[in-house]
């Protein structure tokens, strides 16, 4: 016997036909790690547990700590799939690729709950970052992941057209049933909480899990680069994903493209003024739906 399919398996295949699975039919899973020395134990543990890829995930990916961590993982686990990030420049992209990553995550500051550009004055507008990092990665044959800044289906279409092979989405999905957190009601509307990992609240919680109780002085001195926010409750994730996929497909059709590769070749970007942006959405009417 080489395998066994149950009624439950058939129901899942029917209900979720587009689920991303590994060679054993399990849902594909990635695990994020940091760059501290003790993180190598986590890398080993999650790979043994069946993780499909390791994401070396820090805010400033173009750093010696990240480069060294990637090299260590590649040396100790040569078959592991490694994603590195985040970066926002061509040089940063090249450094991570030369260190041994299989994909590069791009985005410094575009997320809805990220305030790095305001607090640190650092970052690159996301579309520019994706275009420049894609150019750098193309000669190595390494894919780019656009992380952050996806607010509408059109943003996804532009990220893919700019060269990204995929996109990471946070706030759009944070309010769905599938996302963790309780539904709360504020002024008659339902929300879910979403917080940046560089927010004060996330930092306090992270230290508690690690057995560290921050002092009052440490809390006061912490410089947050993220916020905790309430995002509208959005129901099932499937409904959001349907809109995203539909927008991408429509964008491809406007460019006369039948594939992602053709879309990236044919798409043309133009600079938009404030007036052009205003006329792009509903105007001079009262929106009913």
C-alpha positions in Angstrom: 0.0 0.0 0.0 1.5 3.3 -1.1 -1.2 5.6 0.4 -4.6 5.9 1.9 -7.3 8.4 1.0 -10.2 8.9 3.4 -13.6 10.5 3.0 -12.2 13.4 5.1 -9.3 13.8 2.6 -11.8 13.9 -0.4 -13.9 16.5 1.4 -10.9 18.7 2.0 -9.7 18.4 -1.6 -13.2 19.3 -2.8 -13.5 22.2 -0.4 -10.0 23.6 -0.8 -8.9 22.6 -4.4 -6.2 25.3 -4.6 -4.6 24.7 -1.2 -0.7 24.7 -1.4 0.5 21.3 -0.4 3.8 19.4 -0.2 4.8 16.1 -1.9 3.1 14.2 1.0 -0.2 16.1 0.6 0.2 18.2 3.7 -0.3 22.0 3.8 2.9 23.8 3.0 4.2 25.6 6.1 7.0 28.1 6.6 8.7 29.0 9.9 10.2 32.3 10.8 13.4 32.6 12.7 15.5 35.4 14.0 19.3 35.9 13.9 20.4 35.2 17.4 22.7 32.3 18.1 20.1 30.2 19.9 17.8 30.5 16.8 19.7 27.6 15.2 18.0 25.2 17.7 14.7 26.5 16.4 15.7 26.0 12.8 16.6 22.4 13.5 13.4 21.8 15.4 11.0 23.2 12.8 12.7 21.4 10.0 12.4 18.1 11.9 8.7 18.9 12.4 8.2 19.2 8.7 8.6 22.9 7.8 8.8 23.5 4.1 10.9 26.6 4.3 12.8 28.8 6.8 12.2 32.5 6.8 15.1 34.5 8.3 12.8 37.4 9.2 14.1 40.7 10.7 13.2 44.3 10.0 16.7 45.1 8.6 17.6 42.2 6.5 20.6 43.9 4.9 22.8 43.3 7.9 25.8 41.2 8.8 23.8 39.3 11.4 21.2 38.1 8.8 23.9 37.3 6.2 25.8 35.1 8.8 22.6 33.4 9.9 21.7 32.5 6.3 25.2 31.1 5.8 25.0 29.1 9.0 21.6 27.6 8.0 22.9 26.8 4.5 26.0 25.1 5.9 24.1 23.0 8.5 21.0 22.3 6.4 22.1 22.4 2.8 18.7 21.1 1.5 16.6 23.7 3.4 14.6 26.3 1.5 15.6 29.7 2.9 13.8 33.0 2.5 15.7 36.1 3.6 14.5 39.6 4.4 13.4 42.2 4.7 15.4 44.4 2.3 14.5 47.3 0.0 17.6 47.9 -2.2 19.4 46.1 -5.0 22.6 45.8 -3.0 20.7 44.3 0.0 19.1 41.8 -2.4 22.4 40.7 -3.8 24.0 40.2 -0.4 21.2 37.9 0.7 21.3 35.9 -2.5 25.1 35.5 -2.3 24.7 34.3 1.3 22.5 31.5 0.0 18.8 32.3 0.1 16.2 30.8 -2.3 14.0 33.8 -2.2 14.2 37.4 -1.0 11.5 39.3 0.9 11.2 42.9 0.0 9.6 45.7 2.0 10.8 48.2 4.6 8.0 50.3 6.0 5.0 49.7 3.7 2.9 47.7 6.1 -0.3 49.2 7.5 0.9 48.8 11.1 4.6 49.6 10.5 5.9 53.1 11.3 9.6 52.5 10.5 9.8 55.2 7.9 8.3 57.7 10.4 10.4 56.7 13.4 13.7 55.8 11.8 13.4 57.7 8.6 14.4 54.6 6.7 12.6 52.7 3.9 11.8 52.8 0.2 8.4 53.1 -1.4 7.3 49.6 -2.0 6.8 49.7 -5.8 10.2 51.2 -6.3 11.8 48.7 -3.9 10.1 45.7 -5.8 11.3 47.0 -9.2 14.9 47.6 -8.1 15.2 44.3 -6.1 13.7 42.4 -9.0 16.3 43.8 -11.3 19.1 42.7 -9.0 17.6 39.2 -8.4 16.9 38.5 -12.0 20.5 37.6 -13.0 20.6 35.0 -10.2 17.2 33.5 -11.0 15.9 34.2 -7.5 12.3 35.2 -6.9 11.1 38.3 -5.0 8.3 38.4 -2.4 6.6 41.7 -2.1 5.9 42.1 1.6 3.4 44.8 2.6 1.5 47.7 1.1 -1.3 45.5 -0.4 -4.5 47.4 0.4 -6.5 46.8 -2.8 -6.5 44.1 -5.5 -4.8 46.6 -7.8 -1.9 46.8 -5.4 -1.3 43.1 -5.8 -1.5 43.4 -9.6 1.1 46.2 -9.5 3.4 44.2 -7.2 3.3 41.2 -9.5 3.7 43.4 -12.6 6.7 45.0 -11.0 8.5 41.6 -10.9 7.4 40.0 -7.6 6.6 36.3 -7.9 4.3 36.4 -4.9 3.1 38.8 -2.2 2.7 38.7 1.6 -0.5 40.2 3.0 -1.2 41.2 6.5 -4.0 43.7 7.4 -6.4 42.5 4.6 -6.5 39.1 6.1 -6.1 40.1 9.8 -9.8 40.7 10.2 -10.9 37.3 8.7 -12.3 34.3 10.5 -9.1 32.3 9.9 -6.9 34.9 11.6 -6.2 34.6 15.3 -7.8 36.9 17.8 -11.3 37.6 19.2 -13.9 39.8 17.5 -14.6 43.0 19.4 -17.3 45.6 18.9 -16.5 49.3 18.8 -19.2 51.9 18.1 -21.5 49.3 16.6 -18.8 47.8 14.2 -16.9 44.6 14.6 -13.1 44.5 14.5 -10.1 42.3 15.3 -6.9 43.4 16.8 -3.7 43.5 14.7 -0.3 44.5 15.9 3.1 45.0 14.4 5.9 42.8 15.8 7.9 46.0 16.5 5.0 47.5 18.5 5.3 48.0 22.3 2.6 45.5 23.0 4.2 42.8 20.9 7.6 43.5 22.5 6.2 43.1 26.0 4.4 39.9 25.1 7.5 38.5 23.4 9.6 39.1 26.5 7.0 37.5 28.7 7.1 34.3 26.6 10.8 34.3 27.0 10.6 34.7 30.7 11.8 38.3 30.8 9.8 40.9 32.8 10.6 44.3 31.4 11.1 47.0 33.9 9.2 50.3 33.9 12.3 52.0 32.6 12.8 49.5 29.8 9.2 49.9 28.7 9.5 53.7 28.7 12.8 53.6 26.7 11.5 51.2 24.0 11.3 52.8 20.6 8.4 51.2 18.8 8.4 50.8 15.0 4.9 49.4 14.8 1.5 50.0 16.3 -1.4 47.9 17.6 -4.6 48.6 15.7 -8.2 47.4 15.1 -8.9 46.1 11.6 -12.5 45.7 10.3 -13.9 42.2 10.7 -14.1 40.8 7.1 -15.6 37.3 7.4 -14.0 34.4 5.5 -10.6 34.8 4.0 -11.8 33.1 0.8 -13.9 36.2 -0.1 -10.8 38.5 0.2 -8.7 36.1 -1.8 -11.3 35.9 -4.5 -11.2 39.7 -4.9 -7.4 39.7 -5.0 -7.2 37.0 -7.6 -9.9 38.6 -9.7 -8.1 42.0 -9.6 -4.9 40.3 -10.7 -6.6 38.5 -13.5 -8.3 41.7 -14.7 -5.0 43.6 -14.5 -3.3 40.9 -16.7 -6.1 41.2 -19.2 -5.8 45.0 -19.5 -2.1 44.4 -20.4 -3.0 41.7 -22.9 -1.1 39.1 -20.8 -2.0 35.4 -20.5 0.7 34.5 -17.9 2.5 36.2 -15.1 5.7 36.2 -17.1 4.0 37.9 -20.0 2.3 40.4 -17.6 5.7 41.4 -16.2 7.0 41.9 -19.8 4.1 44.0 -21.0 3.1 46.1 -18.0 4.0 49.8 -18.3 4.2 52.0 -15.2 3.3 55.7 -15.4 3.6 58.4 -12.7 0.2 59.4 -11.2 -0.6 62.8 -9.8 -2.8 63.6 -6.9 -5.6 64.5 -9.3 -5.1 61.3 -11.2 -5.3 59.3 -8.0 -8.5 61.1 -7.0 -10.3 60.3 -10.3 -9.3 56.7 -10.0 -11.8 55.9 -7.3 -15.5 56.8 -6.9 -16.1 60.5 -7.0 -18.9 63.0 -7.2 -21.4 60.3 -6.0 -22.5 58.8 -2.8 -21.3 55.2 -2.7 -24.1 52.7 -1.7 -22.2 49.4 -1.8 
